[in-house]
Amino acid sequence: MHTPNHANPDSSQTVSVHSTGSHAEVAPGDIAVGVVIGRASEYFDFFVYGIASALVFPSVFFPHLGKLEGTLWSFAIFALAFISRPFGTILFMWIQRRWDRSTKLTIALFLLGTCTAGIAFLPSFSKIGALSIVLLSLFRLGQGIALGGSWDGLPSLLALNAPKQRRGWYAMLGQLGAPFGFIIAAALFAYLNTALPRADFLDWGWRYPFFAAFAINVVALFARLRLVVTHEYERELGEHELEPTPVLELFNAKGRHVVIGAFAALASYALFHIVTIFPLSWILLYSDQSVTQFLMVQILGAVLAAGAVVASGWIADRFGRPRTLAALAAAIAMFSGFAPTLMASGDLGQDVFILIGFVLLGLSYGQAAGSVTANFGSKYRYTGAALTSDLAWLIGAAFAPLIALGLSAHFGLAFIGVYLLSGAICTMAALGVNRMLNIRS
């Protein structure tokens, strides 16, 4: 999910390296395959949990609470992975320095698979009481730690090896994992929700997407492991100094750039859960619209978002990434003005909100990750890119469903607009600060 925007001016379409006396080539397209596979699997896992936290967990783990309170508690546990993810990044960076990249990814694979499968087998509150909530929380924390540890450096390598005039195009490739992951996860839940009686869906049907997430992550992480531990990629990563650095050293040298990078992406990250997870809970609680029908609208929105992500690459290469991000932050600010009205306007208004929101999300998210990562230089890029993205998710997206639902339910839908507007303002401010610092330097 971290896609820096800096490219080596001297890089070409294909990077040549020498391996055990033979000549091997590492092309940006080959790296892109690893990036897309890794990010799509992460996002599928991400959205399986997110959709379940809105549709399933309030009834399965919080049946003793009201529907609204149960959903709010479910969203609070949802946020735990974003809280633990930076700690996972730091822990696994240490593991990589102590041993190697393959050891780090293998442990991350095992932990992620264990936590995802653990959720799939978790008994409900009616069977083991509050222990089910404790175990769900622990598994969610473990997922965040594992995802922090799954950072492989491939997006940074892709950015460094991408042609200078096509940096925006290559930057958007990893971001395609978001709409692809959502489409598969939402389609799976829509099918199960339609095919099964409600009681069966809440009893055992919801567990199947977690089994699928476990299987996909195993395959995807082994595919990435096979890629990044080859001699050619190890040498490329080493030549570009894409190795972990101590976190304290990073913050002492480049701490302000970590903060600027996190806030520069905030408009997109704030929108992320406002059009994916939050609306599902609102529809379930306060609308007569069918959940399955709404999921299908969201799937259509995700298809549009995928096209918008691709378009963002062309736009960024033509106008520049900072200008693109600033313009889209302004567009999200304008969208925040009428978003509450659309959500309050019945089925048609809610569907229009979703479709417009997904298009804006695709355009902005396509270029959001790593938007100012060039400031880290080669030495701090590997760790800096990972932590910048972790903090952007934590600040912008982790609590979005909880805050949006809580405030909207108690004080009105206008708070959706306030949340989106605050993210847009933060993005424009961070980009402005970054520009001034670059001018001074």
Contacts in CASP RR format, 6 or more apart in sequence:
PFRMAT RR
TARGET T0000
AUTHOR 0000-0000-0000
METHOD contacts of the structure
MODEL  1
MHTPNHANPDSSQTVSVHSTGSHAEVAPGDIAVGVVIGRASEYFDFFVYG
IASALVFPSVFFPHLGKLEGTLWSFAIFALAFISRPFGTILFMWIQRRWD
RSTKLTIALFLLGTCTAGIAFLPSFSKIGALSIVLLSLFRLGQGIALGGS
WDGLPSLLALNAPKQRRGWYAMLGQLGAPFGFIIAAALFAYLNTALPRAD
FLDWGWRYPFFAAFAINVVALFARLRLVVTHEYERELGEHELEPTPVLEL
FNAKGRHVVIGAFAALASYALFHIVTIFPLSWILLYSDQSVTQFLMVQIL
GAVLAAGAVVASGWIADRFGRPRTLAALAAAIAMFSGFAPTLMASGDLGQ
DVFILIGFVLLGLSYGQAAGSVTANFGSKYRYTGAALTSDLAWLIGAAFA
PLIALGLSAHFGLAFIGVYLLSGAICTMAALGVNRMLNIRS
1 39 0 8 1.000
1 42 0 8 1.000
1 155 0 8 1.000
1 174 0 8 1.000
1 175 0 8 1.000
1 369 0 8 1.000
1 389 0 8 1.000
1 393 0 8 1.000
2 151 0 8 1.000
2 153 0 8 1.000
2 155 0 8 1.000
2 156 0 8 1.000
2 369 0 8 1.000
2 370 0 8 1.000
2 373 0 8 1.000
2 385 0 8 1.000
2 386 0 8 1.000
2 388 0 8 1.000
2 389 0 8 1.000
3 35 0 8 1.000
3 155 0 8 1.000
3 158 0 8 1.000
3 159 0 8 1.000
3 170 0 8 1.000
3 171 0 8 1.000
3 172 0 8 1.000
3 173 0 8 1.000
3 174 0 8 1.000
3 175 0 8 1.000
3 369 0 8 1.000
3 370 0 8 1.000
4 155 0 8 1.000
4 156 0 8 1.000
4 159 0 8 1.000
4 160 0 8 1.000
4 171 0 8 1.000
4 369 0 8 1.000
4 370 0 8 1.000
4 373 0 8 1.000
4 374 0 8 1.000
4 376 0 8 1.000
4 381 0 8 1.000
4 385 0 8 1.000
5 159 0 8 1.000
5 167 0 8 1.000
5 168 0 8 1.000
5 171 0 8 1.000
5 321 0 8 1.000
5 367 0 8 1.000
5 370 0 8 1.000
5 371 0 8 1.000
5 372 0 8 1.000
5 373 0 8 1.000
5 374 0 8 1.000
6 159 0 8 1.000
6 160 0 8 1.000
6 167 0 8 1.000
6 373 0 8 1.000
6 374 0 8 1.000
6 377 0 8 1.000
6 381 0 8 1.000
7 159 0 8 1.000
7 160 0 8 1.000
7 161 0 8 1.000
7 162 0 8 1.000
7 163 0 8 1.000
7 164 0 8 1.000
7 167 0 8 1.000
7 170 0 8 1.000
8 160 0 8 1.000
8 161 0 8 1.000
8 164 0 8 1.000
9 164 0 8 1.000
11 160 0 8 1.000
11 161 0 8 1.000
11 162 0 8 1.000
11 163 0 8 1.000
11 164 0 8 1.000
12 163 0 8 1.000
13 27 0 8 1.000
13 28 0 8 1.000
13 163 0 8 1.000
14 25 0 8 1.000
14 26 0 8 1.000
14 27 0 8 1.000
14 28 0 8 1.000
15 25 0 8 1.000
15 26 0 8 1.000
15 27 0 8 1.000
15 28 0 8 1.000
15 161 0 8 1.000
15 236 0 8 1.000
16 23 0 8 1.000
16 24 0 8 1.000
16 25 0 8 1.000
16 26 0 8 1.000
17 24 0 8 1.000
17 25 0 8 1.000
17 26 0 8 1.000
17 232 0 8 1.000
17 235 0 8 1.000
17 236 0 8 1.000
17 239 0 8 1.000
18 24 0 8 1.000
19 231 0 8 1.000
19 232 0 8 1.000
19 235 0 8 1.000
20 231 0 8 1.000
24 231 0 8 1.000
24 232 0 8 1.000
25 232 0 8 1.000
26 161 0 8 1.000
26 232 0 8 1.000
26 233 0 8 1.000
26 236 0 8 1.000
27 161 0 8 1.000
28 158 0 8 1.000
28 161 0 8 1.000
28 162 0 8 1.000
28 163 0 8 1.000
28 170 0 8 1.000
29 158 0 8 1.000
31 154 0 8 1.000
31 157 0 8 1.000
31 158 0 8 1.000
31 161 0 8 1.000
32 158 0 8 1.000
32 170 0 8 1.000
32 173 0 8 1.000
32 174 0 8 1.000
34 154 0 8 1.000
34 223 0 8 1.000
34 224 0 8 1.000
34 227 0 8 1.000
35 154 0 8 1.000
35 155 0 8 1.000
35 158 0 8 1.000
35 173 0 8 1.000
35 174 0 8 1.000
36 173 0 8 1.000
36 174 0 8 1.000
36 176 0 8 1.000
36 177 0 8 1.000
37 220 0 8 1.000
37 223 0 8 1.000
37 224 0 8 1.000
38 150 0 8 1.000
38 152 0 8 1.000
38 220 0 8 1.000
38 221 0 8 1.000
38 223 0 8 1.000
38 224 0 8 1.000
39 174 0 8 1.000
39 175 0 8 1.000
39 176 0 8 1.000
39 177 0 8 1.000
39 178 0 8 1.000
40 176 0 8 1.000
40 177 0 8 1.000
40 180 0 8 1.000
40 181 0 8 1.000
40 220 0 8 1.000
41 216 0 8 1.000
41 217 0 8 1.000
41 219 0 8 1.000
41 220 0 8 1.000
41 221 0 8 1.000
42 147 0 8 1.000
42 150 0 8 1.000
42 177 0 8 1.000
42 217 0 8 1.000
42 220 0 8 1.000
43 177 0 8 1.000
43 178 0 8 1.000
43 180 0 8 1.000
43 181 0 8 1.000
43 182 0 8 1.000
44 180 0 8 1.000
44 181 0 8 1.000
44 184 0 8 1.000
44 185 0 8 1.000
44 212 0 8 1.000
44 213 0 8 1.000
44 216 0 8 1.000
45 112 0 8 1.000
45 116 0 8 1.000
45 143 0 8 1.000
45 147 0 8 1.000
45 213 0 8 1.000
45 216 0 8 1.000
45 217 0 8 1.000
46 181 0 8 1.000
47 181 0 8 1.000
47 182 0 8 1.000
47 185 0 8 1.000
47 186 0 8 1.000
47 276 0 8 1.000
48 185 0 8 1.000
48 188 0 8 1.000
48 189 0 8 1.000
48 209 0 8 1.000
48 210 0 8 1.000
48 212 0 8 1.000
48 213 0 8 1.000
49 78 0 8 1.000
49 81 0 8 1.000
49 119 0 8 1.000
49 140 0 8 1.000
49 143 0 8 1.000
49 210 0 8 1.000
49 213 0 8 1.000
50 78 0 8 1.000
50 276 0 8 1.000
50 277 0 8 1.000
51 185 0 8 1.000
51 186 0 8 1.000
51 189 0 8 1.000
51 209 0 8 1.000
51 277 0 8 1.000
51 280 0 8 1.000
52 189 0 8 1.000
52 206 0 8 1.000
52 209 0 8 1.000
52 210 0 8 1.000
53 74 0 8 1.000
53 75 0 8 1.000
53 77 0 8 1.000
53 78 0 8 1.000
53 277 0 8 1.000
53 401 0 8 1.000
54 71 0 8 1.000
54 74 0 8 1.000
54 75 0 8 1.000
54 277 0 8 1.000
54 278 0 8 1.000
54 280 0 8 1.000
54 281 0 8 1.000
54 284 0 8 1.000
54 401 0 8 1.000
55 189 0 8 1.000
55 193 0 8 1.000
55 206 0 8 1.000
55 280 0 8 1.000
55 284 0 8 1.000
55 291 0 8 1.000
56 201 0 8 1.000
56 202 0 8 1.000
56 206 0 8 1.000
57 74 0 8 1.000
57 77 0 8 1.000
57 136 0 8 1.000
58 65 0 8 1.000
58 67 0 8 1.000
58 70 0 8 1.000
58 71 0 8 1.000
58 73 0 8 1.000
58 74 0 8 1.000
59 202 0 8 1.000
60 124 0 8 1.000
60 125 0 8 1.000
60 132 0 8 1.000
60 202 0 8 1.000
60 206 0 8 1.000
61 74 0 8 1.000
61 124 0 8 1.000
61 125 0 8 1.000
61 132 0 8 1.000
61 133 0 8 1.000
61 136 0 8 1.000
62 69 0 8 1.000
62 70 0 8 1.000
62 71 0 8 1.000
62 73 0 8 1.000
62 74 0 8 1.000
62 125 0 8 1.000
62 133 0 8 1.000
63 124 0 8 1.000
63 125 0 8 1.000
63 126 0 8 1.000
64 125 0 8 1.000
65 73 0 8 1.000
67 284 0 8 1.000
67 285 0 8 1.000
68 285 0 8 1.000
68 405 0 8 1.000
68 406 0 8 1.000
68 409 0 8 1.000
71 281 0 8 1.000
71 284 0 8 1.000
71 285 0 8 1.000
71 405 0 8 1.000
72 402 0 8 1.000
72 405 0 8 1.000
72 406 0 8 1.000
73 133 0 8 1.000
75 277 0 8 1.000
75 281 0 8 1.000
75 399 0 8 1.000
75 401 0 8 1.000
75 402 0 8 1.000
75 405 0 8 1.000
76 402 0 8 1.000
77 133 0 8 1.000
77 136 0 8 1.000
77 137 0 8 1.000
77 140 0 8 1.000
78 140 0 8 1.000
78 277 0 8 1.000
78 401 0 8 1.000
78 402 0 8 1.000
79 398 0 8 1.000
79 399 0 8 1.000
79 402 0 8 1.000
80 137 0 8 1.000
80 140 0 8 1.000
80 141 0 8 1.000
80 144 0 8 1.000
81 140 0 8 1.000
81 141 0 8 1.000
81 142 0 8 1.000
81 143 0 8 1.000
81 144 0 8 1.000
81 147 0 8 1.000
82 144 0 8 1.000
82 390 0 8 1.000
82 393 0 8 1.000
82 394 0 8 1.000
82 397 0 8 1.000
82 398 0 8 1.000
83 141 0 8 1.000
83 394 0 8 1.000
83 398 0 8 1.000
84 141 0 8 1.000
84 142 0 8 1.000
84 144 0 8 1.000
84 145 0 8 1.000
85 144 0 8 1.000
85 145 0 8 1.000
85 147 0 8 1.000
85 148 0 8 1.000
85 390 0 8 1.000
85 393 0 8 1.000
85 394 0 8 1.000
86 148 0 8 1.000
86 387 0 8 1.000
86 390 0 8 1.000
86 391 0 8 1.000
86 394 0 8 1.000
87 145 0 8 1.000
88 144 0 8 1.000
88 145 0 8 1.000
88 146 0 8 1.000
88 148 0 8 1.000
88 149 0 8 1.000
89 148 0 8 1.000
89 149 0 8 1.000
89 151 0 8 1.000
89 383 0 8 1.000
89 386 0 8 1.000
89 387 0 8 1.000
89 390 0 8 1.000
90 247 0 8 1.000
90 387 0 8 1.000
91 145 0 8 1.000
91 149 0 8 1.000
92 104 0 8 1.000
92 107 0 8 1.000
92 108 0 8 1.000
92 148 0 8 1.000
92 149 0 8 1.000
92 150 0 8 1.000
92 151 0 8 1.000
93 149 0 8 1.000
93 244 0 8 1.000
93 245 0 8 1.000
93 247 0 8 1.000
93 383 0 8 1.000
93 386 0 8 1.000
94 244 0 8 1.000
95 103 0 8 1.000
95 104 0 8 1.000
95 107 0 8 1.000
96 103 0 8 1.000
96 104 0 8 1.000
96 243 0 8 1.000
96 244 0 8 1.000
97 243 0 8 1.000
97 244 0 8 1.000
101 152 0 8 1.000
101 228 0 8 1.000
101 229 0 8 1.000
101 234 0 8 1.000
101 237 0 8 1.000
102 225 0 8 1.000
102 228 0 8 1.000
102 229 0 8 1.000
104 149 0 8 1.000
105 149 0 8 1.000
105 150 0 8 1.000
105 152 0 8 1.000
105 221 0 8 1.000
105 224 0 8 1.000
105 225 0 8 1.000
105 228 0 8 1.000
106 225 0 8 1.000
107 149 0 8 1.000
108 146 0 8 1.000
108 147 0 8 1.000
108 148 0 8 1.000
108 149 0 8 1.000
108 150 0 8 1.000
108 221 0 8 1.000
109 146 0 8 1.000
109 150 0 8 1.000
109 217 0 8 1.000
109 218 0 8 1.000
109 221 0 8 1.000
109 222 0 8 1.000
109 225 0 8 1.000
111 142 0 8 1.000
111 145 0 8 1.000
111 146 0 8 1.000
112 142 0 8 1.000
112 143 0 8 1.000
112 146 0 8 1.000
112 147 0 8 1.000
112 150 0 8 1.000
112 217 0 8 1.000
112 221 0 8 1.000
113 146 0 8 1.000
113 214 0 8 1.000
113 217 0 8 1.000
113 218 0 8 1.000
115 139 0 8 1.000
115 140 0 8 1.000
115 142 0 8 1.000
115 143 0 8 1.000
115 146 0 8 1.000
116 139 0 8 1.000
116 143 0 8 1.000
116 210 0 8 1.000
116 213 0 8 1.000
116 214 0 8 1.000
116 217 0 8 1.000
117 210 0 8 1.000
117 211 0 8 1.000
117 214 0 8 1.000
118 135 0 8 1.000
118 139 0 8 1.000
118 210 0 8 1.000
119 136 0 8 1.000
119 139 0 8 1.000
119 140 0 8 1.000
119 210 0 8 1.000
120 207 0 8 1.000
120 210 0 8 1.000
120 211 0 8 1.000
120 214 0 8 1.000
121 207 0 8 1.000
122 132 0 8 1.000
122 135 0 8 1.000
122 136 0 8 1.000
122 139 0 8 1.000
123 132 0 8 1.000
124 132 0 8 1.000
124 203 0 8 1.000
125 132 0 8 1.000
125 133 0 8 1.000
148 386 0 8 1.000
148 390 0 8 1.000
150 221 0 8 1.000
150 224 0 8 1.000
151 385 0 8 1.000
151 386 0 8 1.000
152 224 0 8 1.000
152 228 0 8 1.000
153 228 0 8 1.000
153 237 0 8 1.000
153 242 0 8 1.000
153 382 0 8 1.000
153 385 0 8 1.000
153 386 0 8 1.000
154 224 0 8 1.000
154 227 0 8 1.000
154 228 0 8 1.000
155 174 0 8 1.000
155 369 0 8 1.000
155 385 0 8 1.000
156 240 0 8 1.000
156 242 0 8 1.000
156 373 0 8 1.000
156 381 0 8 1.000
156 382 0 8 1.000
156 385 0 8 1.000
157 233 0 8 1.000
157 236 0 8 1.000
157 237 0 8 1.000
157 240 0 8 1.000
157 242 0 8 1.000
158 170 0 8 1.000
158 173 0 8 1.000
159 167 0 8 1.000
159 170 0 8 1.000
159 171 0 8 1.000
159 373 0 8 1.000
160 240 0 8 1.000
160 242 0 8 1.000
161 236 0 8 1.000
162 168 0 8 1.000
162 169 0 8 1.000
162 170 0 8 1.000
162 171 0 8 1.000
163 170 0 8 1.000
165 317 0 8 1.000
166 317 0 8 1.000
167 316 0 8 1.000
167 317 0 8 1.000
167 321 0 8 1.000
168 312 0 8 1.000
168 313 0 8 1.000
168 316 0 8 1.000
168 317 0 8 1.000
168 320 0 8 1.000
168 321 0 8 1.000
168 367 0 8 1.000
169 313 0 8 1.000
169 314 0 8 1.000
169 316 0 8 1.000
169 317 0 8 1.000
171 313 0 8 1.000
171 316 0 8 1.000
171 321 0 8 1.000
171 366 0 8 1.000
171 367 0 8 1.000
171 369 0 8 1.000
171 370 0 8 1.000
172 309 0 8 1.000
172 310 0 8 1.000
172 312 0 8 1.000
172 313 0 8 1.000
172 316 0 8 1.000
172 366 0 8 1.000
172 367 0 8 1.000
174 369 0 8 1.000
175 309 0 8 1.000
175 312 0 8 1.000
175 362 0 8 1.000
175 365 0 8 1.000
175 366 0 8 1.000
175 367 0 8 1.000
175 368 0 8 1.000
175 369 0 8 1.000
176 306 0 8 1.000
176 309 0 8 1.000
176 310 0 8 1.000
178 272 0 8 1.000
178 305 0 8 1.000
178 309 0 8 1.000
178 362 0 8 1.000
178 365 0 8 1.000
179 302 0 8 1.000
179 303 0 8 1.000
179 305 0 8 1.000
179 306 0 8 1.000
179 307 0 8 1.000
179 309 0 8 1.000
179 358 0 8 1.000
179 362 0 8 1.000
180 306 0 8 1.000
181 302 0 8 1.000
182 276 0 8 1.000
182 298 0 8 1.000
182 299 0 8 1.000
182 302 0 8 1.000
182 305 0 8 1.000
183 299 0 8 1.000
183 302 0 8 1.000
183 303 0 8 1.000
183 306 0 8 1.000
185 209 0 8 1.000
186 295 0 8 1.000
186 298 0 8 1.000
186 299 0 8 1.000
186 302 0 8 1.000
187 295 0 8 1.000
187 299 0 8 1.000
188 208 0 8 1.000
188 209 0 8 1.000
188 212 0 8 1.000
189 206 0 8 1.000
189 209 0 8 1.000
189 295 0 8 1.000
190 292 0 8 1.000
190 295 0 8 1.000
190 296 0 8 1.000
190 299 0 8 1.000
192 201 0 8 1.000
192 205 0 8 1.000
192 206 0 8 1.000
192 208 0 8 1.000
192 209 0 8 1.000
193 201 0 8 1.000
193 291 0 8 1.000
193 292 0 8 1.000
193 295 0 8 1.000
194 292 0 8 1.000
196 205 0 8 1.000
227 233 0 8 1.000
228 234 0 8 1.000
228 237 0 8 1.000
237 243 0 8 1.000
240 378 0 8 1.000
240 381 0 8 1.000
241 378 0 8 1.000
241 379 0 8 1.000
241 381 0 8 1.000
241 382 0 8 1.000
242 378 0 8 1.000
242 381 0 8 1.000
242 382 0 8 1.000
243 382 0 8 1.000
244 382 0 8 1.000
244 383 0 8 1.000
245 379 0 8 1.000
245 380 0 8 1.000
245 382 0 8 1.000
245 383 0 8 1.000
247 383 0 8 1.000
247 387 0 8 1.000
250 258 0 8 1.000
250 380 0 8 1.000
250 383 0 8 1.000
250 384 0 8 1.000
250 387 0 8 1.000
251 258 0 8 1.000
253 380 0 8 1.000
254 375 0 8 1.000
254 376 0 8 1.000
254 380 0 8 1.000
254 384 0 8 1.000
256 437 0 8 1.000
257 372 0 8 1.000
257 375 0 8 1.000
257 376 0 8 1.000
257 384 0 8 1.000
257 388 0 8 1.000
258 384 0 8 1.000
258 387 0 8 1.000
258 388 0 8 1.000
258 391 0 8 1.000
259 391 0 8 1.000
260 372 0 8 1.000
260 375 0 8 1.000
260 430 0 8 1.000
260 433 0 8 1.000
260 434 0 8 1.000
260 437 0 8 1.000
261 370 0 8 1.000
261 371 0 8 1.000
261 372 0 8 1.000
261 373 0 8 1.000
261 388 0 8 1.000
261 392 0 8 1.000
261 430 0 8 1.000
261 434 0 8 1.000
262 388 0 8 1.000
262 389 0 8 1.000
262 391 0 8 1.000
262 392 0 8 1.000
262 394 0 8 1.000
262 395 0 8 1.000
262 430 0 8 1.000
263 392 0 8 1.000
263 395 0 8 1.000
263 426 0 8 1.000
263 427 0 8 1.000
263 429 0 8 1.000
263 430 0 8 1.000
264 325 0 8 1.000
264 368 0 8 1.000
264 371 0 8 1.000
264 372 0 8 1.000
264 427 0 8 1.000
264 430 0 8 1.000
264 431 0 8 1.000
264 434 0 8 1.000
265 325 0 8 1.000
265 368 0 8 1.000
265 369 0 8 1.000
265 370 0 8 1.000
265 371 0 8 1.000
265 389 0 8 1.000
265 392 0 8 1.000
265 427 0 8 1.000
266 392 0 8 1.000
266 395 0 8 1.000
266 396 0 8 1.000
266 423 0 8 1.000
266 424 0 8 1.000
266 426 0 8 1.000
266 427 0 8 1.000
266 430 0 8 1.000
267 325 0 8 1.000
267 328 0 8 1.000
267 329 0 8 1.000
267 332 0 8 1.000
267 333 0 8 1.000
267 364 0 8 1.000
267 368 0 8 1.000
267 420 0 8 1.000
267 423 0 8 1.000
267 424 0 8 1.000
267 426 0 8 1.000
267 427 0 8 1.000
267 428 0 8 1.000
268 328 0 8 1.000
268 332 0 8 1.000
268 361 0 8 1.000
268 364 0 8 1.000
268 365 0 8 1.000
268 366 0 8 1.000
268 368 0 8 1.000
268 427 0 8 1.000
269 365 0 8 1.000
269 368 0 8 1.000
269 392 0 8 1.000
269 393 0 8 1.000
269 395 0 8 1.000
269 396 0 8 1.000
269 397 0 8 1.000
270 332 0 8 1.000
270 396 0 8 1.000
270 397 0 8 1.000
270 400 0 8 1.000
270 419 0 8 1.000
270 420 0 8 1.000
270 422 0 8 1.000
270 423 0 8 1.000
270 424 0 8 1.000
271 332 0 8 1.000
271 357 0 8 1.000
271 360 0 8 1.000
271 361 0 8 1.000
271 364 0 8 1.000
271 365 0 8 1.000
271 420 0 8 1.000
272 361 0 8 1.000
272 365 0 8 1.000
272 397 0 8 1.000
272 400 0 8 1.000
273 397 0 8 1.000
273 400 0 8 1.000
273 401 0 8 1.000
273 404 0 8 1.000
274 339 0 8 1.000
274 400 0 8 1.000
274 404 0 8 1.000
274 416 0 8 1.000
274 419 0 8 1.000
274 420 0 8 1.000
275 298 0 8 1.000
275 353 0 8 1.000
275 354 0 8 1.000
275 357 0 8 1.000
275 358 0 8 1.000
275 361 0 8 1.000
276 298 0 8 1.000
277 400 0 8 1.000
277 401 0 8 1.000
278 400 0 8 1.000
278 401 0 8 1.000
278 404 0 8 1.000
278 405 0 8 1.000
278 416 0 8 1.000
279 294 0 8 1.000
279 298 0 8 1.000
279 343 0 8 1.000
279 350 0 8 1.000
279 353 0 8 1.000
279 354 0 8 1.000
280 291 0 8 1.000
280 294 0 8 1.000
280 295 0 8 1.000
280 298 0 8 1.000
281 401 0 8 1.000
281 405 0 8 1.000
282 343 0 8 1.000
282 405 0 8 1.000
282 408 0 8 1.000
283 289 0 8 1.000
283 291 0 8 1.000
283 294 0 8 1.000
283 350 0 8 1.000
284 291 0 8 1.000
285 409 0 8 1.000
286 409 0 8 1.000
287 294 0 8 1.000
287 346 0 8 1.000
287 347 0 8 1.000
287 350 0 8 1.000
288 347 0 8 1.000
289 346 0 8 1.000
289 347 0 8 1.000
289 350 0 8 1.000
294 350 0 8 1.000
294 351 0 8 1.000
294 354 0 8 1.000
297 351 0 8 1.000
297 354 0 8 1.000
297 355 0 8 1.000
298 354 0 8 1.000
298 358 0 8 1.000
300 355 0 8 1.000
301 354 0 8 1.000
301 355 0 8 1.000
301 357 0 8 1.000
301 358 0 8 1.000
301 359 0 8 1.000
302 358 0 8 1.000
304 355 0 8 1.000
304 358 0 8 1.000
304 359 0 8 1.000
305 358 0 8 1.000
305 359 0 8 1.000
305 361 0 8 1.000
305 362 0 8 1.000
305 365 0 8 1.000
306 362 0 8 1.000
307 362 0 8 1.000
308 358 0 8 1.000
308 359 0 8 1.000
308 360 0 8 1.000
308 361 0 8 1.000
308 362 0 8 1.000
308 363 0 8 1.000
308 366 0 8 1.000
309 362 0 8 1.000
309 363 0 8 1.000
309 365 0 8 1.000
309 366 0 8 1.000
311 363 0 8 1.000
312 324 0 8 1.000
312 362 0 8 1.000
312 363 0 8 1.000
312 364 0 8 1.000
312 365 0 8 1.000
312 366 0 8 1.000
312 367 0 8 1.000
313 366 0 8 1.000
313 367 0 8 1.000
315 324 0 8 1.000
315 363 0 8 1.000
316 324 0 8 1.000
316 367 0 8 1.000
319 327 0 8 1.000
321 367 0 8 1.000
321 371 0 8 1.000
322 371 0 8 1.000
322 431 0 8 1.000
322 434 0 8 1.000
322 435 0 8 1.000
324 367 0 8 1.000
325 364 0 8 1.000
325 367 0 8 1.000
325 368 0 8 1.000
325 371 0 8 1.000
325 427 0 8 1.000
325 431 0 8 1.000
326 427 0 8 1.000
326 428 0 8 1.000
326 431 0 8 1.000
328 360 0 8 1.000
328 363 0 8 1.000
328 364 0 8 1.000
328 367 0 8 1.000
329 364 0 8 1.000
329 423 0 8 1.000
329 424 0 8 1.000
329 427 0 8 1.000
329 428 0 8 1.000
329 431 0 8 1.000
330 424 0 8 1.000
330 428 0 8 1.000
331 360 0 8 1.000
331 363 0 8 1.000
331 364 0 8 1.000
332 360 0 8 1.000
332 364 0 8 1.000
332 420 0 8 1.000
332 423 0 8 1.000
332 424 0 8 1.000
333 420 0 8 1.000
333 421 0 8 1.000
333 424 0 8 1.000
333 425 0 8 1.000
335 356 0 8 1.000
335 357 0 8 1.000
335 360 0 8 1.000
335 420 0 8 1.000
336 416 0 8 1.000
336 417 0 8 1.000
336 418 0 8 1.000
336 419 0 8 1.000
336 420 0 8 1.000
336 421 0 8 1.000
336 424 0 8 1.000
337 417 0 8 1.000
337 421 0 8 1.000
339 353 0 8 1.000
339 416 0 8 1.000
339 417 0 8 1.000
339 420 0 8 1.000
340 412 0 8 1.000
340 413 0 8 1.000
340 414 0 8 1.000
340 415 0 8 1.000
340 416 0 8 1.000
340 417 0 8 1.000
342 349 0 8 1.000
342 350 0 8 1.000
342 352 0 8 1.000
342 353 0 8 1.000
342 356 0 8 1.000
343 349 0 8 1.000
343 350 0 8 1.000
343 353 0 8 1.000
343 413 0 8 1.000
343 416 0 8 1.000
344 413 0 8 1.000
368 392 0 8 1.000
369 389 0 8 1.000
369 392 0 8 1.000
370 385 0 8 1.000
370 388 0 8 1.000
370 389 0 8 1.000
371 431 0 8 1.000
372 388 0 8 1.000
372 430 0 8 1.000
372 431 0 8 1.000
372 434 0 8 1.000
373 381 0 8 1.000
373 384 0 8 1.000
373 385 0 8 1.000
373 388 0 8 1.000
375 434 0 8 1.000
375 437 0 8 1.000
375 438 0 8 1.000
376 384 0 8 1.000
376 385 0 8 1.000
396 423 0 8 1.000
400 419 0 8 1.000
403 415 0 8 1.000
403 419 0 8 1.000
404 415 0 8 1.000
404 416 0 8 1.000
404 419 0 8 1.000
407 415 0 8 1.000
407 419 0 8 1.000
408 415 0 8 1.000
408 416 0 8 1.000
END
